[in-house]
C-alpha cells in the first residue's frame, strides 16, 4: 500500500515539473511579481519535502471513499454534506436534460441562453429560501462578484466580517470599495462601527451563514437587530449553510426562525450540499430584475448547462424528500466533533460539519496532511493566504455518507499523526 502511495506522490503535473526543475525560479516578466516567486518557493519546498497533497486526481466519483491511482482513500474534506453525489435520481435528471436540451445553451442568459430548466430552478430556489425571486450564475463566486459590483460603490459604507470569503473581498476590490471589517462573528464589534457611520450613506453588512474556514455559524439574530436599528442592508453568503442548516436544509434564516424578508440579499453555491455547479442570488423581485440586466457576470457569462441545472433541481427535491440525510449529517458531525475533542485536539469554535484542525504552522499542516494521506485519508491542509499567517489548519468536512467506522478510524489516525 505505501509503495503504491509513493507512486501517487509523484503523479501530478506540479510534482513532475519541480522534480524536473529543482529550485526553479520564474524568469519571464509575466511572473515577476513577488507573490508569484513566493508561491514557486513554497511549491518547490513542498515537493522536496514530499508534503504536496493538492490536486490529487480522482478516478471515478467523489464520496466517502475515492480512488487515486488505483488505491482507495477515505475522503474527509468533501463539501458533499448530504452525500448526494452519485444519487441515481440526480444522475438520471442530468442525463435526461442533455438528451432534451443538449450539453450547452448556445448563449448567455440575457440573449439566447435561457431555457425552461433555468426558470424552474430559479423558482425552486426562491420557494426553498422563501424569497420573491432568484437568479442563477455560473458559480457562487460569480454571484458575489455580481451583487457587489452591480449594486455598490465607494459612495456606500460596506462593513464585512473579517473572515468573509475571498470572492467577497475580490468583489469589493473590483467595485473600488474600501470596506470596513468587524471582528469575526462579533456583533459588539459591528455595533461600534455602526455607531460611527454616516447615517446619510447606504450601509451594507456582509456575513456568511457558516464560515468556510472556521465552521462557526453566524450570530444572525443579533446582526439582524443591528441592521434594523441602524437602517442597514444585509447580505448573507450561504455557500455552506444551504442544505446544512434549517428545516430540510433551508438555510441560516430558517435555523434561527427569522423570516427571509428581513435579509436583503442571499447568495450561495450549487456545488456543495447541492452536488452540481453554479451559484445563485435570491431576494426581492426588483433586485433580481435589475441584476439580470445590470450585472456583468450574468450578462457576459455562458448560461448554466442543462445537466447542471437539472441536477440542482433534482437535488432540491431530494433535500425535501430524503430528510434522513440531514439527520445523518448532524449525527456524524457530532460523532466526529466529540471524538476529536476527546483527544484534546483544537477545533476552534466550530459548530458545524466544517471542523478545522488548528495547527498554526503551514509546514506542520502540510506534513500532517501528508501523513494522513499515507495512511489512506484525504484531509486538506489550508495554509496562507487562504487563512492568515500562523492560522494553518486541516479542514475536515463531515458528510451524511460517512460511516461510524470511517469516523472512528479517522479520529484515531489523526490523533496518532498529530502527536508524531
VENLINBEL-V982691 format. One record per pair of residues at least 6 apart in sequence whose C-alpha atoms are under 6 Angstrom apart, sorted by the first residue. I is the first residue (numbers start at 1). GAP is how many residues later the second one is. D is the distance in whole Angstrom. If there is no record, write none. Layout:
BEGIN
I_GAP_D ; I_GAP_D
END
This chain:
BEGIN
46_6_5 ; 51_315_6 ; 51_316_6 ; 51_319_5 ; 58_9_6 ; 58_10_5 ; 59_8_5 ; 59_9_6 ; 64_10_6 ; 64_11_5 ; 64_338_6 ; 65_8_6 ; 65_9_4 ; 65_10_6 ; 66_6_6 ; 66_7_5 ; 73_303_5 ; 73_304_5 ; 74_303_5 ; 75_303_5 ; 76_302_6 ; 76_303_5 ; 76_320_6 ; 76_321_6 ; 77_302_5 ; 77_319_5 ; 77_320_5 ; 78_319_6 ; 79_193_5 ; 80_192_5 ; 80_193_5 ; 81_192_5 ; 81_318_4 ; 82_191_6 ; 82_243_6 ; 82_317_6 ; 82_318_5 ; 83_317_5 ; 83_318_5 ; 85_190_6 ; 90_221_5 ; 90_224_5 ; 93_217_6 ; 94_213_4 ; 94_216_5 ; 94_217_5 ; 97_209_6 ; 97_210_5 ; 98_209_6 ; 104_201_5 ; 105_8_5 ; 106_7_6 ; 107_6_4 ; 107_195_6 ; 108_193_6 ; 108_194_4 ; 108_195_5 ; 109_194_5 ; 110_189_6 ; 113_190_6 ; 121_192_6 ; 122_12_5 ; 122_13_5 ; 126_7_5 ; 126_8_5 ; 130_130_6 ; 131_152_5 ; 132_151_6 ; 132_152_5 ; 132_153_6 ; 133_149_6 ; 133_150_6 ; 133_151_6 ; 133_152_5 ; 134_147_6 ; 134_148_4 ; 135_145_5 ; 135_146_5 ; 136_143_6 ; 136_144_4 ; 137_6_6 ; 137_141_6 ; 137_142_5 ; 137_143_6 ; 138_140_4 ; 138_141_6 ; 138_166_6 ; 139_139_4 ; 139_140_4 ; 140_128_5 ; 140_129_4 ; 140_139_4 ; 141_26_5 ; 143_136_6 ; 143_137_6 ; 144_24_6 ; 145_26_5 ; 146_149_5 ; 146_151_6 ; 149_26_5 ; 150_145_5 ; 153_22_6 ; 153_24_6 ; 154_23_5 ; 156_45_6 ; 156_46_5 ; 157_46_5 ; 158_21_5 ; 158_45_6 ; 158_46_5 ; 159_20_6 ; 159_21_5 ; 159_22_5 ; 159_46_5 ; 160_21_5 ; 160_45_6 ; 160_46_5 ; 161_20_6 ; 161_21_5 ; 161_23_5 ; 161_46_6 ; 162_19_5 ; 162_20_6 ; 162_21_6 ; 162_22_5 ; 182_7_5 ; 182_8_5 ; 183_6_6 ; 203_29_5 ; 204_28_6 ; 204_29_5 ; 204_30_6 ; 205_29_5 ; 206_29_5 ; 207_29_5 ; 208_28_5 ; 208_29_5 ; 208_30_6 ; 209_8_6 ; 209_9_5 ; 209_29_5 ; 209_32_5 ; 209_43_6 ; 210_6_6 ; 210_7_5 ; 210_30_6 ; 210_31_5 ; 214_136_6 ; 215_135_4 ; 215_137_5 ; 215_139_5 ; 215_140_6 ; 216_134_4 ; 216_135_5 ; 234_29_6 ; 234_30_5 ; 235_30_5 ; 235_31_6 ; 236_30_5 ; 237_30_5 ; 237_31_6 ; 238_29_6 ; 238_30_5 ; 239_29_4 ; 239_30_5 ; 241_10_5 ; 242_7_6 ; 242_8_6 ; 242_9_5 ; 243_6_4 ; 243_30_5 ; 245_6_5 ; 245_7_6 ; 245_10_6 ; 246_8_5 ; 246_9_4 ; 248_71_6 ; 248_72_5 ; 265_18_5 ; 266_15_6 ; 266_16_5 ; 267_13_6 ; 267_14_4 ; 268_11_6 ; 268_12_5 ; 269_10_4 ; 270_6_6 ; 270_7_5 ; 270_8_5 ; 270_9_5 ; 271_6_5 ; 274_41_6 ; 276_32_5 ; 276_36_6 ; 277_31_6 ; 325_75_6 ; 328_72_5 ; 329_70_5 ; 329_71_4 ; 333_20_5 ; 333_65_6 ; 340_71_6 ; 346_12_6 ; 347_9_5 ; 347_10_5 ; 347_11_6 ; 353_44_6 ; 353_45_5 ; 354_42_6 ; 354_43_5 ; 355_41_5 ; 356_38_6 ; 356_39_5 ; 356_40_6 ; 357_36_5 ; 357_37_5 ; 358_35_4 ; 359_6_6 ; 359_33_6 ; 359_34_5 ; 360_30_4 ; 360_31_4 ; 360_32_4 ; 361_29_5 ; 361_31_6 ; 362_21_5 ; 362_30_5 ; 365_16_6 ; 365_28_6 ; 366_15_6 ; 369_10_6 ; 369_12_6 ; 380_14_5 ; 380_15_6 ; 381_12_6 ; 381_13_4 ; 382_10_6 ; 382_11_5 ; 382_12_6 ; 383_9_5
END
